[in-house]
Amino acid sequence: MKSELAEELLDALMAWDRNAFQEKVRQLEALATYKFDEYGNFLPGVKFFESLAAWLHQFDQAERATALEFVLERLVFISNAEVTHLIELVYPDHIDAVLRARVAEQTGISKFEVSRLVGSDEFLALRRRSLILGASDGAQLGRLRRSSSALSHEQFLQTSEPAVDVVTRMRDDLVTALEKKGLEAPPTFAHVFFVDDFAGSGETMLRRGKEGFKGKLVKLQEALGALEEAGLIAGDCVVTVILYVATQQACEHLEELLDESELSVAEIRVAQTLPSSIRVVDSDAAFAALSERYYDEALTDEIKGRVPLGYSECALPVVLAHNTPNNSVSLLWGDTTAEPESLSRRALFPRYERHHKERV
């Protein structure tokens, strides 16, 4: 479907007068060009206008204005450019800052003497003895590596469960680097930065299970224990979690559970925090009601549960350029048009599901 035809269909669906049509279409065209068309999970030949027209068609006439108002006023679309900007802030605002604070505490050098800190052998050694792990593909370690020129490529590893044999090879590179730089320091990794792109509820990172805690941080802790036994990381190794984007709910959840657990995570740092005020149940009760009314039970499964307001009822209006979090309201991402015995709901920004009953 061509965008012109989609605009005509929108006009028919919304029953706009001429002035309203021109104003709304102008706004939507700007949003589509600037952000929405770059969404990565549209079908071939489909862009935002086509998806919007099909999405609005499933609502009753009186409800379409509510749905469109949500898109224009409440939707938070985080573009590739914005994620790239956040990634570029990670080294100077987080990794470098964390390492400077640790060296200042160890050496007694004032944290305000930045030049002295970053020029010290202690800082240079600790920086090279740092390991950056990607918790998921969303961590985009390639971009982070290229924007962190002070770090070596041999310090980055895309996994939440680093294996002994892989880290052994990385340690060999560490030994060579310390010798070349003339730095006297133990040939072990002393700081781990665990990086991910998004946390909506925080439960993927850490949650309560029937027999203790579960999540990526638990798996990381187990892997680090094996690395310590192999002599690859220091006994006083510090773990810092860095999230590009996280909700206030996720931050509070992680802080609470970390206090209860025995995990050796020193700090959670977030490049961009999303306040609780953006939750649809607080900011747009009418659209929250639509999410309940048009929920398709075909989306319910044993992993997510029932999710009209998103996983863990986060009720987010958030779309990431590469995928829509399942913490967002299901009307945004829950497409059941290919599901048998479903209501054939169309999603505005269809989600790629990592866990799917057909993908085992």
Secondary structure, 3 states (H helix, E strand, C coil): CCHHHHHHHHHHHHCCCHHHHHHHHHHHHHHHHHCHHHCCCCCCCCCHHHHHHHHHHCCCHHHHHHHHHHHHHCCEEECHHHHHHHHHHHHHHHHHHHHHHHHHHHHCCCCCCHHHHHHCHHHHHHHHCEEEEECCHHHCHHHHHHCCCCCCHHHEECCCCCCHHHHHHHHHHHHHHHHHHCCCCCCCEEEEEEEEEEECCCCCCCEEECCEEECHHHHHHHHHHHHHHCCCEEEEEEEEEEEEEEEHHHHHHHHHHHHHCCCCEEEEEEEEEECHHHCHHHHCHHHHHHHHHCCCHHHCECCCECCCCCHHHCCECEEECCECCCCECHHHHCCCCCCCCCCCCCCCCCCCCCCECCEC
